[in-house]
Amino acid sequence: MSELEPTQNVETPPPARRRRPQLPRWPNTVLLVLLGLSLFGAGLLTGWYMWGVGNTFAAQESAGEPIQVSENLTRYDVPLDGDPALGPDDAPITLVAFSDYQCPYCKQWHDDAFERLMQEYEGKIRFVFRDFPLSNIHPQAAPAAQAANCANEQGAFWEYHNALFSYKYDFGEQAYEQYALDLGLDAVSLMECLRSGRYAGEVDADLQFAAEFGIRSTPTFFINGIAVVGAQPYDVFKQIIDLELAGGLPKGE
């Protein structure tokens, strides 16, 4: 899970008129599943966590174990802000992802869970993608996000989105152009759009919102407002979605 480093300078916009619920900071997080440990550099400890107020979900002792649900479930009001969405507007499940194309954990979730969820719950999930490029550690995350928005002008956001997560050509202008060519898009127009910075402000607005909201790592998800942090496996998402569809989760605060 990639984290926003404290040295990154994020300018916080003026507070909204209506105060949105804030995600708690790390001291108040609740451990959901510790799936694996990895060491980076001088010993960066990584894992997967669920954020929420109170014992939203108790820790799983082993993979595949049923999730334990607390009555103190918190649901967050996450504006969709007109970002790209896949699935019907009236789907019973809205799954919002804050993600970074250059984040390996975001790619892992995309490869392991995204298509399976959209296929198994066809017509039941509205998936919304919001950009959270951690540019201090992923220098191509913001340009990649802008390129995807440029592809959206040609009606090919999701095709380009999937191409970026393939990592076939890595990142950089040559890669962005080649992805467009592979998809049969107007590569000249896409590159003109990218170089103009037409969507730089939109991508940055998502980043600013996420930082203000309290999101500190990628990927971070909200399932009907329920926060799930990290590249949680398909089974975790399936359990939460099944419980939600069955009315088995509290309405939350």
Secondary structure, DSSP 8 states (H G I E B T S, - for coil): -EE--TTS--------SS-------GGG-EEEE-------TTT----EEE--SSSSB---SSTT----B-S---------TT--EES-TT-SEEEEEEE-TT-HHHHHHIIIIIHHHHHHTTTTEEEEEEE---TTT-TTHHHHHHHHHHHHTTT-HHHHHHHHHHTSS-SSHHHHHHHHHHTT--HHHHHHHHHHTTTHHHHHHHHHHHHHHT--EESEEEETTEEEES---HHHHHHHHHHHHTT-S----
